[in-house]
Every structure is written in C-alpha cells, then in structure tokens.
Amino acid sequence: MRYKLTFIAGLALGYVIGTRAGRERYEQLRKSARQFAQNPAVRNAAESAAQGGRQFAGKAYSTVSDKVGDRVPDSVAERVRSLREKSRDGEDDWGTSNT
C-alpha cells in the first residue's frame, strides 16, 4: 500500500510540475532527446552495445549447451538455431542495423 501511495504522489507531483512547465518546455526536451539519439557517437555506442550483447549471448548459449547437453528442449534449440541463421544473414529482431 505504501508503494501505491508513493507512486500516486509521484505521479501527481510530475503532473503539477509538467503543467507548470508547459508545452513549450516539453517540446524543448523532446527536441533535445531526438538530437541526442541521432548523434553519431550515441548511435555507434548503441550499435556496439547491441553487437556485444549478441556475441555474449552466443558465447553463453554455447557454454550452457556444453554443460546441459541434450537436456535442452527441442523447441528452445530450434529457436536458437533460427536466431543464429538470421544473424548470419545480417538480420535481427532487435531493431538495429548491422552497419
């Protein structure tokens, strides 16, 4: 119950502060966030993090599959195989490009 009340109080405070700042300030923040996201350095860092995550996941899968062996359900193994094939083709479901 305490967490619900804290959440509601935070929501009310955010609403009051947001309405005082107005639409103009909201548009400024939105423009700044868009510029930040389109910055080449930020995009490269996001791509690097995504690529590193994919590599780490592949290593983790091979380590786990070596230890677990045939105990992995066929449905899981098939899904991992399909994801690996997609990544070899340059496709992924993560919303990033492999450039």
Backbone as a chain_set.jsonl record, in Angstrom:
{"seq": "MRYKLTFIAGLALGYVIGTRAGRERYEQLRKSARQFAQNPAVRNAAESAAQGGRQFAGKAYSTVSDKVGDRVPDSVAERVRSLREKSRDGEDDWGTSNT", "coords": {"N": [[0.828, -1.193, 0.0], [1.978, 1.187, 0.732], [3.753, 1.659, -1.348], [2.045, 2.081, -3.478], [0.832, 4.469, -2.723], [3.091, 6.13, -2.727], [3.743, 6.031, -5.42], [1.455, 7.219, -6.556], [1.612, 9.758, -5.393], [4.02, 10.638, -6.553], [3.269, 10.618, -9.231], [1.279, 12.604, -9.215], [2.809, 14.827, -8.446], [4.586, 14.973, -10.613], [2.769, 15.548, -12.632], [1.849, 18.096, -11.839], [4.224, 19.605, -11.922], [4.835, 19.243, -14.599], [2.667, 20.495, -15.885], [3.08, 23.093, -15.138], [5.475, 23.672, -16.406], [4.751, 23.52, -19.039], [3.777, 23.233, -22.542], [5.729, 24.178, -24.265], [8.212, 23.765, -23.001], [8.139, 21.004, -22.902], [8.318, 20.393, -25.628], [10.901, 21.369, -26.105], [12.446, 19.579, -24.565], [11.834, 17.211, -25.88], [12.91, 17.705, -28.429], [15.621, 17.924, -27.758], [16.124, 15.321, -26.84], [15.715, 13.883, -29.192], [17.795, 14.913, -30.805], [19.971, 14.015, -29.334], [19.663, 11.232, -29.596], [20.103, 10.95, -32.308], [22.723, 11.553, -32.617], [25.848, 10.723, -33.984], [27.881, 9.498, -32.406], [26.467, 8.483, -30.231], [24.756, 6.711, -31.537], [26.648, 4.919, -32.606], [27.681, 3.882, -30.233], [25.415, 2.589, -29.246], [25.026, 0.663, -31.235], [27.403, -0.783, -30.929], [27.041, -1.784, -28.356], [24.796, -3.396, -28.789], [25.831, -5.274, -30.612], [27.85, -6.399, -29.033], [26.25, -7.538, -27.053], [24.895, -9.485, -28.541], [27.058, -11.147, -29.234], [27.905, -11.959, -26.688], [25.635, -13.352, -25.859], [25.665, -15.472, -27.662], [28.048, -16.788, -26.894], [27.35, -17.448, -24.289], [25.239, -19.196, -24.76], [26.571, -21.323, -26.043], [28.249, -22.189, -23.976], [26.409, -22.934, -22.001], [24.968, -24.894, -23.398], [26.964, -26.793, -23.742], [27.308, -27.654, -21.117], [24.745, -28.451, -20.365], [23.848, -30.078, -22.401], [21.973, -32.585, -24.005], [19.678, -32.033, -22.662], [18.306, -29.734, -23.203], [15.247, -28.464, -24.286], [13.739, -29.341, -27.44], [12.299, -27.306, -28.713], [13.426, -24.937, -27.749], [16.071, -25.196, -28.619], [15.658, -25.171, -31.401], [14.657, -22.583, -31.788], [16.884, -21.043, -31.081], [18.666, -21.864, -33.067], [17.368, -20.803, -35.329], [17.562, -18.072, -34.78], [20.327, -17.741, -34.873], [20.807, -18.267, -37.589], [19.487, -16.115, -38.767], [21.069, -14.013, -37.795], [23.452, -14.513, -39.092], [22.742, -13.904, -41.669], [22.59, -11.208, -41.563], [20.318, -10.112, -40.528], [18.229, -9.137, -37.808], [16.13, -9.211, -34.895], [16.176, -7.029, -33.306], [15.891, -4.387, -33.914], [18.015, -2.924, -34.806], [20.566, -1.9, -37.098], [23.014, -3.643, -38.983], [25.438, -2.132, -39.584]], "CA": [[0.0, 0.0, 0.0], [2.867, 2.33, 0.821], [4.318, 1.883, -2.671], [0.992, 2.66, -4.302], [0.691, 5.875, -2.338], [4.28, 6.829, -3.203], [3.595, 6.149, -6.864], [0.404, 8.208, -6.84], [2.154, 11.078, -5.036], [4.983, 10.984, -7.596], [2.509, 10.911, -10.439], [0.64, 13.908, -9.029], [3.867, 15.833, -8.462], [5.032, 15.078, -12.001], [1.719, 16.231, -13.386], [1.848, 19.52, -11.478], [5.446, 20.213, -12.468], [4.709, 19.219, -16.055], [1.724, 21.501, -16.356], [3.678, 24.415, -14.934], [6.499, 23.872, -17.426], [4.014, 23.8, -20.259], [4.03, 22.523, -23.796], [6.972, 24.66, -24.863], [9.33, 23.053, -22.367], [8.028, 19.618, -23.353], [8.86, 20.337, -26.991], [12.354, 21.539, -25.992], [13.005, 18.314, -24.09], [11.673, 16.227, -26.946], [13.888, 18.031, -29.461], [16.936, 17.564, -27.226], [16.225, 13.864, -26.816], [15.851, 13.44, -30.587], [19.147, 15.258, -31.237], [20.876, 13.1, -28.635], [19.538, 9.902, -30.181], [20.622, 10.967, -33.673], [24.149, 11.837, -32.575], [26.582, 9.547, -34.471], [28.605, 8.83, -31.321], [25.475, 7.73, -29.457], [24.313, 5.597, -32.381], [27.728, 3.933, -32.65], [27.741, 3.22, -28.93], [24.268, 1.683, -29.164], [25.318, -0.456, -32.135], [28.458, -1.582, -30.294], [26.431, -2.499, -27.238], [23.931, -4.445, -29.34], [26.694, -6.317, -31.167], [28.469, -7.081, -27.894], [25.22, -8.36, -26.42], [24.676, -10.669, -29.378], [28.221, -12.031, -29.087], [27.855, -12.529, -25.346], [24.551, -14.333, -25.826], [26.137, -16.655, -28.385], [29.014, -17.486, -26.043], [26.619, -18.016, -23.157], [24.49, -20.356, -25.251], [27.463, -22.46, -26.268], [28.701, -22.662, -22.67], [25.289, -23.625, -21.346], [24.631, -26.12, -24.133], [28.003, -27.781, -23.446], [27.079, -28.194, -19.773], [23.426, -29.053, -20.253], [23.811, -31.156, -23.377], [20.715, -32.93, -24.657], [18.542, -31.739, -21.793], [17.624, -28.537, -23.688], [14.085, -28.853, -25.088], [13.901, -29.134, -28.877], [11.731, -26.019, -29.121], [14.409, -23.899, -27.43], [17.203, -25.368, -29.523], [15.237, -24.738, -32.735], [14.561, -21.122, -31.773], [18.248, -20.513, -31.083], [19.211, -22.103, -34.408], [16.781, -19.842, -36.272], [18.143, -16.762, -34.488], [21.698, -17.745, -35.383], [20.747, -18.162, -39.046], [19.127, -14.734, -39.086], [22.199, -13.129, -37.519], [24.439, -14.726, -40.151], [22.236, -13.239, -42.867], [22.581, -9.765, -41.332], [19.023, -9.704, -39.995], [17.975, -9.398, -36.398], [14.841, -8.722, -34.415], [16.453, -6.082, -32.247], [15.639, -3.026, -34.341], [19.254, -2.241, -35.128], [21.144, -2.295, -38.379], [24.376, -4.176, -38.859], [26.294, -1.331, -40.447]], "C": [[0.869, 1.252, 0.0], [3.428, 2.683, -0.559], [3.29, 2.496, -3.625], [0.822, 4.14, -3.999], [1.889, 6.699, -2.819], [4.187, 7.047, -4.71], [2.58, 7.225, -7.227], [0.893, 9.616, -6.511], [3.157, 11.548, -6.083], [4.311, 11.349, -8.9], [1.859, 12.291, -10.348], [1.678, 15.029, -9.082], [4.381, 16.048, -9.889], [4.03, 15.809, -12.866], [1.741, 17.738, -13.114], [3.07, 20.217, -12.059], [5.356, 20.286, -13.99], [3.76, 20.28, -16.579], [2.271, 22.904, -16.158], [4.732, 24.696, -16.005], [5.858, 24.161, -18.777], [4.495, 23.025, -21.473], [5.371, 22.923, -24.418], [8.181, 23.915, -24.294], [9.323, 21.583, -22.779], [8.63, 19.464, -24.746], [10.372, 20.516, -26.984], [13.016, 20.231, -25.563], [12.94, 17.242, -25.164], [12.689, 16.444, -28.063], [15.302, 17.649, -29.006], [17.14, 16.055, -27.22], [16.413, 13.319, -28.225], [17.258, 13.732, -31.109], [20.176, 14.326, -30.595], [20.851, 11.724, -29.277], [20.114, 9.84, -31.589], [22.106, 11.296, -33.75], [24.912, 10.59, -33.024], [27.333, 8.793, -33.376], [27.654, 7.969, -30.491], [24.997, 6.52, -30.254], [25.372, 4.511, -32.455], [27.843, 3.178, -31.338], [26.597, 2.221, -28.774], [24.486, 0.461, -30.048], [26.374, -1.373, -31.521], [27.895, -2.405, -29.14], [25.544, -3.641, -27.727], [24.762, -5.598, -29.884], [27.377, -7.101, -30.048], [27.489, -7.986, -27.175], [24.927, -9.619, -27.208], [25.832, -11.658, -29.244], [28.215, -12.718, -27.726], [26.781, -13.609, -25.25], [24.959, -15.614, -26.553], [27.124, -17.472, -27.566], [28.308, -18.154, -24.865], [25.841, -19.248, -23.589], [25.412, -21.552, -25.432], [27.964, -23.034, -24.948], [27.607, -23.46, -21.981], [24.967, -24.921, -22.068], [25.687, -27.193, -23.933], [27.753, -28.443, -22.093], [25.761, -28.943, -19.663], [23.276, -30.222, -21.221], [22.444, -31.343, -23.984], [19.486, -32.606, -23.814], [17.793, -30.468, -22.2], [16.431, -28.98, -24.538], [14.304, -28.512, -26.57], [13.373, -27.781, -29.336], [12.716, -24.88, -28.865], [15.591, -23.988, -28.389], [16.862, -24.892, -30.931], [15.154, -23.215, -32.822], [15.954, -20.495, -31.824], [18.884, -20.707, -32.454], [18.662, -21.083, -35.403], [17.332, -18.436, -36.035], [19.576, -16.671, -34.999], [21.712, -17.589, -36.9], [20.399, -16.743, -39.473], [20.311, -13.804, -38.875], [23.299, -13.315, -38.55], [24.041, -14.0, -41.428], [22.216, -11.718, -42.718], [21.263, -9.248, -40.82], [19.019, -9.912, -38.484], [16.637, -8.793, -36.019], [15.003, -7.631, -33.369], [16.239, -4.636, -32.657], [16.895, -2.236, -34.634], [19.748, -2.698, -36.481], [22.562, -2.787, -38.146], [25.304, -3.436, -39.806], [27.575, -1.004, -39.773]], "O": [[0.544, 2.249, -0.645], [3.563, 3.859, -0.899], [3.628, 3.326, -4.469], [0.686, 4.96, -4.907], [1.724, 7.834, -3.267], [4.514, 8.123, -5.21], [2.828, 8.047, -8.109], [0.624, 10.559, -7.255], [3.155, 12.719, -6.464], [4.733, 12.276, -9.591], [1.892, 13.058, -11.311], [1.441, 16.066, -9.702], [4.585, 17.186, -10.313], [4.404, 16.599, -13.733], [1.662, 18.548, -14.037], [2.956, 21.303, -12.626], [5.757, 21.281, -14.594], [4.026, 20.896, -17.611], [1.955, 23.808, -16.931], [4.867, 25.832, -16.461], [6.374, 24.958, -19.56], [5.472, 22.278, -21.427], [6.057, 22.098, -25.022], [9.063, 23.489, -25.039], [10.381, 20.988, -22.981], [9.366, 18.513, -25.008], [11.066, 19.88, -27.777], [14.028, 19.827, -26.135], [13.876, 16.461, -25.336], [13.262, 15.486, -28.582], [16.084, 17.111, -29.79], [18.219, 15.571, -27.56], [17.191, 12.387, -28.428], [17.853, 12.89, -31.783], [21.134, 13.904, -31.243], [21.9, 11.114, -29.482], [20.57, 8.781, -32.021], [22.681, 11.315, -34.838], [24.659, 9.503, -32.505], [27.409, 7.566, -33.419], [28.001, 6.856, -30.096], [24.851, 5.429, -29.703], [25.055, 3.324, -32.379], [28.076, 1.969, -31.331], [26.788, 1.133, -28.232], [24.164, -0.657, -29.648], [26.252, -2.596, -31.587], [28.235, -3.577, -28.974], [25.544, -4.725, -27.145], [24.443, -6.763, -29.649], [27.469, -8.327, -30.111], [27.852, -9.077, -26.735], [24.732, -10.691, -26.635], [25.612, -12.866, -29.151], [28.488, -13.914, -27.625], [26.993, -14.653, -24.634], [24.635, -16.714, -26.106], [27.052, -18.701, -27.542], [28.63, -19.282, -24.493], [25.791, -20.238, -22.86], [25.079, -22.665, -25.025], [28.091, -24.251, -24.818], [27.858, -24.538, -21.443], [24.719, -25.942, -21.427], [25.364, -28.381, -23.949], [27.96, -29.646, -21.937], [25.664, -29.947, -18.956], [22.652, -31.232, -20.897], [21.818, -30.381, -24.43], [18.362, -32.886, -24.232], [16.759, -30.15, -21.614], [16.602, -29.804, -25.436], [14.964, -27.529, -26.904], [13.934, -27.172, -30.247], [12.826, -23.96, -29.676], [16.054, -22.972, -28.908], [17.698, -24.271, -31.588], [15.543, -22.63, -33.833], [16.167, -19.518, -32.541], [19.568, -19.813, -32.95], [19.408, -20.556, -36.228], [17.545, -17.688, -36.989], [19.989, -15.627, -35.504], [22.541, -16.856, -37.438], [20.961, -16.23, -40.44], [20.54, -12.902, -39.681], [24.016, -12.362, -38.856], [24.899, -13.537, -42.179], [21.858, -11.014, -43.662], [21.1, -8.035, -40.687], [19.732, -10.77, -37.962], [16.087, -7.963, -36.743], [14.066, -7.34, -32.624], [16.39, -3.737, -31.829], [16.854, -1.008, -34.705], [19.379, -3.774, -36.951], [23.221, -2.369, -37.195], [25.885, -4.029, -40.715], [28.425, -0.33, -40.355]]}, "num_chains": 1, "name": "protein.A"}
